[in-house]
């Protein structure tokens, strides 16, 4: 029986050093005493060996090492602060502004360029070759189209190129199609006076001088004096018909009046009294048009 237990104790050998030490110590003690190790003694030996191995492992670990902290710091150092959206972004997502120390994320730069290109198309088209720094009001930083080609979508770059080319044309030579669904750019490089023209894109007639749809039968001065609600196609046809029929218009309510008989003294439905011949206010002394 003793020999079987001794063999069993030898079978405890493995890669763990403390089990090897425990196995050898137990075998020697059993051989010296000729008796089996008690459970209490075995437990004490096991606890001792575990404490010993823990001490060895601790002593072999370099002091001051804190891998998780270093990893965190390394992760934070790879990000930068966007001065537009105030968010921390990866360094490869940041774009430095030329001629200044500011930097912004690519998303914010793209939105800034898109907003300015839209403004160029709707308001003013000068000085669009470069854009000013979006961070500082008096900053000397600039955004040039060549530096932004790799980060900005192609359609936005195309719009920027178009705005730059358009800015090189003299304002006195260019005009646009007035229809909202077209706005095609045209150039009058002949220097001749042009009033009526046909859009090269949508093929609709327009007035170059008024920058408006063609107003047949209505002069430019009269057209510009009309309210915006009266410049529609049907309204212009009504004005043309009134001229042909020689109708007069009430100066107050703008309602058209047709005289079939009687004198020139007109009393409109709104109560205003005017002269049918000249359209002036009717007075007791008004007689120049009789």
KEDO-178256 format. One line per field, with one value per residue (C-alpha): residue in one letter; residue number from 1; x, y, z. Coordinates in steps of 0.02 Angstrom, whole numbers, always signed. Each point is the difference from the previous one (the first is absolute). Layout:
<sites>
res = c(a; ...) .
n = c(NUM; ...) .
px = c(X; ...) .
py = c(Y; ...) .
pz = c(Z; ...) .
</sites>
This chain:
<sites>
res = c(x; x; x; x; x; x; x; x; x; x; x; x; x; x; x; x; x; x; x; x; x; x; x; x; x; x; x; x; x; x; x; x; x; x; x; x; x; x; x; x; x; x; x; x; x; x; x; x; x; x; x; x; x; x; x; x; x; x; x; x; x; x; x; x; x; x; x; x; x; x; x; x; x; x; x; x; x; x; x; x; x; x; x; x; x; x; x; x; x; x; x; x; x; x; x; x; x; x; x; x; x; x; x; x; x; x; x; x; x; x; x; x; x; x; x; x; x; x; x; x; x; x; x; x; x; x; x; x; x; x; x; x; x; x; x; x; x; x; x; x; x; x; x; x; x; x; x; x; x; x; x; x; x; x; x; x; x; x; x; x; x; x; x; x; x; x; x; x; x; x; x; x; x; x; x; x; x; x; x; x; x; x; x; x; x; x; x; x; x; x; x; x; x; x; x; x; x; x; x; x; x; x; x; x; x; x; x; x; x; x; x; x; x; x; x; x; x; x; x; x; x; x; x; x; x; x; x; x; x; x; x; x; x; x; x; x; x; x; x; x; x; x; x; x; x; x; x; x; x; x; x; x; x; x; x; x; x; x; x; x; x; x; x; x; x; x; x; x; x; x; x; x; x; x; x; x; x; x; x; x; x; x; x; x; x; x; x; x; x; x) .
n = c(1; 2; 3; 4; 5; 6; 7; 8; 9; 10; 11; 12; 13; 14; 15; 16; 17; 18; 19; 20; 21; 22; 23; 24; 25; 26; 27; 28; 29; 30; 31; 32; 33; 34; 35; 36; 37; 38; 39; 40; 41; 42; 43; 44; 45; 46; 47; 48; 49; 50; 51; 52; 53; 54; 55; 56; 57; 58; 59; 60; 61; 62; 63; 64; 65; 66; 67; 68; 69; 70; 71; 72; 73; 74; 75; 76; 77; 78; 79; 80; 81; 82; 83; 84; 85; 86; 87; 88; 89; 90; 91; 92; 93; 94; 95; 96; 97; 98; 99; 100; 101; 102; 103; 104; 105; 106; 107; 108; 109; 110; 111; 112; 113; 114; 115; 116; 117; 118; 119; 120; 121; 122; 123; 124; 125; 126; 127; 128; 129; 130; 131; 132; 133; 134; 135; 136; 137; 138; 139; 140; 141; 142; 143; 144; 145; 146; 147; 148; 149; 150; 151; 152; 153; 154; 155; 156; 157; 158; 159; 160; 161; 162; 163; 164; 165; 166; 167; 168; 169; 170; 171; 172; 173; 174; 175; 176; 177; 178; 179; 180; 181; 182; 183; 184; 185; 186; 187; 188; 189; 190; 191; 192; 193; 194; 195; 196; 197; 198; 199; 200; 201; 202; 203; 204; 205; 206; 207; 208; 209; 210; 211; 212; 213; 214; 215; 216; 217; 218; 219; 220; 221; 222; 223; 224; 225; 226; 227; 228; 229; 230; 231; 232; 233; 234; 235; 236; 237; 238; 239; 240; 241; 242; 243; 244; 245; 246; 247; 248; 249; 250; 251; 252; 253; 254; 255; 256; 257; 258; 259; 260; 261; 262; 263; 264; 265; 266; 267; 268; 269; 270; 271; 272; 273; 274; 275; 276; 277; 278; 279; 280; 281; 282; 283; 284; 285; 286; 287; 288; 289; 290) .
px = c(+0; +141; +85; -159; -19; +181; -27; -155; +99; +129; -136; -34; +147; -58; +56; -43; +155; -88; -83; +171; +71; -148; +12; +186; -18; -145; +93; +156; -97; -102; +157; +87; -146; -65; -175; -125; -17; -155; -130; +41; +185; -37; -109; +135; +130; -116; -35; +186; +46; -137; +59; +180; -44; -106; +147; +116; -120; -24; +186; +31; -129; +82; -63; -86; -74; -179; -44; -186; +39; +130; -123; -131; +119; +59; -180; -39; +158; -54; -151; -11; -128; -109; -23; -170; -100; +104; +19; +157; +41; +132; +153; -29; -173; +69; +42; +125; -44; +134; +89; -66; +7; -183; -57; -173; -71; -33; -188; -9; +115; -110; -157; +84; +54; -173; -84; +117; -19; -190; +19; +107; -137; -141; +79; +173; +133; +158; +154; -49; +171; +44; -109; +45; +34; -166; +66; +64; -86; +165; +103; +115; -29; -67; -77; +57; -89; +157; +36; -179; -22; +48; -122; -151; -127; +19; -169; +48; +169; -89; -115; +150; +91; -157; -10; +183; -23; -157; +88; +122; -141; -39; -166; -53; +12; -88; -184; -102; -159; -131; -100; +33; +12; +138; +114; +113; +149; +14; +127; -25; +176; -55; -32; -168; -158; -109; -175; -85; +95; -29; +80; +126; -49; -189; -42; -120; -5; +69; +32; +185; -25; -125; +78; -177; -110; -46; -143; -79; -101; +64; +149; +144; -42; -181; +51; +119; -138; -115; -16; +83; -173; -45; +146; -69; -38; -189; +21; +108; -129; -132; +105; +23; -188; -35; +113; -86; -174; +61; -60; +48; +61; -52; +154; -55; -61; +80; -164; -27; -148; -80; -102; -142; -87; -13; +130; +179; -45; +23; -53; +85; -80; +126; -71; +148; -40; +117; +9; -23; +107; +158; -28; +25; -102; -167; -32; -131; +123; +59; -39; +160; -50; -176) .
py = c(+0; +119; -33; +40; +167; +42; -33; +109; +141; -13; +16; +181; +64; +136; +167; +96; +17; +2; -169; -72; +64; -65; -171; -18; +60; -116; -150; +32; +26; -158; -99; +64; -30; -153; +67; +90; +192; +51; +113; +145; -13; -9; +156; +96; -49; +53; +169; +29; -39; +114; +144; -31; +1; +158; +86; -53; +60; +168; +28; -35; +128; +170; +139; +152; -93; +48; -63; +46; +180; +15; -73; +126; +145; -60; -9; +176; +72; -64; +119; +187; +133; +71; +187; +2; -144; -9; -189; -107; -82; -121; +89; -71; +81; +175; +133; +140; +174; +85; +154; -23; -120; -53; -174; -73; -171; -45; -9; +180; +63; -83; +80; +169; -8; -58; +145; +126; -73; +12; +180; +37; -68; +100; +163; +48; -87; +100; -56; -183; -66; -13; -6; +78; -100; -57; +19; +177; +159; +90; -155; -1; -186; -51; -150; -27; -115; -99; -38; -60; -113; -159; +26; +82; -98; +15; +85; +137; +24; +15; +134; +92; -9; +66; +147; +42; +0; +105; +129; +32; +64; +186; +38; +111; -148; -139; -28; -148; -85; +70; -161; -86; -173; +56; +149; -35; +117; +95; +126; +153; +29; +102; +158; +28; +51; -154; +3; -159; -164; -186; -110; -117; -137; +2; +98; +119; +187; +123; +186; +31; +177; -49; -170; -70; -108; +87; +125; +21; +159; +75; +117; -27; +155; -53; -178; +53; +107; -150; -101; -170; -81; +84; -60; -170; -52; +19; +172; +60; -60; +96; +159; -24; -22; +157; +102; -64; +39; +165; -46; +110; -62; +67; +80; -63; -180; -34; -68; +20; +108; +10; +153; -40; +169; +162; +124; -27; +10; -177; -61; -167; -136; +42; +178; +88; +132; +21; +59; -136; +92; +35; -107; +149; +39; +82; +172; +133; +100; -146; +42; -12; -169; +51) .
pz = c(+0; +46; -166; -95; +89; -34; -183; +6; +77; -138; -132; +58; -106; -126; -71; +159; +108; +167; -36; -41; +162; +97; -82; +37; +178; +35; -73; +103; +162; -29; -35; +156; +117; -88; +19; -108; +11; +93; -80; +115; -40; -185; +11; +93; -129; -141; +79; +30; -179; -68; +109; -55; -185; +18; +81; -141; -135; +87; +20; -185; -58; -41; +109; -72; -150; -37; -174; +6; +45; -138; -124; +50; -13; -170; -59; +58; -78; -171; +1; -28; +43; -140; +24; -87; +72; +162; -16; +14; -166; -61; -69; -174; +3; +32; -130; +41; -62; -106; +67; +177; +147; -7; -48; -26; -38; -181; +29; +62; -138; -132; +73; +8; -182; -56; +91; -81; -174; +18; +57; -153; -112; +81; +55; -60; -104; +29; +96; -5; -48; +184; +156; +166; +158; +78; +179; +24; -62; -29; -34; -152; -31; -170; -88; -180; -119; -46; +183; +27; -152; +94; +145; -84; -107; -188; -27; +123; -83; -169; +70; +71; -169; -85; +122; -30; -189; +16; +108; -143; -113; +10; +84; -145; -121; +94; +35; +62; -48; +122; +14; +167; -77; -120; +50; -148; -20; -165; -61; -111; -62; -152; +99; -89; +93; +25; +72; -60; -2; +0; +132; -77; +121; +29; -160; +89; -37; +126; +22; +21; +67; +135; +34; -8; -112; -161; +28; -170; -20; +163; +5; +119; +102; +20; +38; +138; +75; +19; +158; -2; +4; -165; -103; -45; -177; +22; +79; -144; -125; +96; -9; -187; -24; +104; -111; -157; +73; +75; +173; +145; +167; +170; +82; +171; -16; -172; -66; -188; -54; -171; -49; -118; +4; +97; +60; +56; +184; +68; +172; +36; +103; +137; +4; -77; -134; -146; -179; -129; -126; +101; +155; +115; +155; -44; +73; -26; -102; -105; -179; -98; -75; -55) .
</sites>
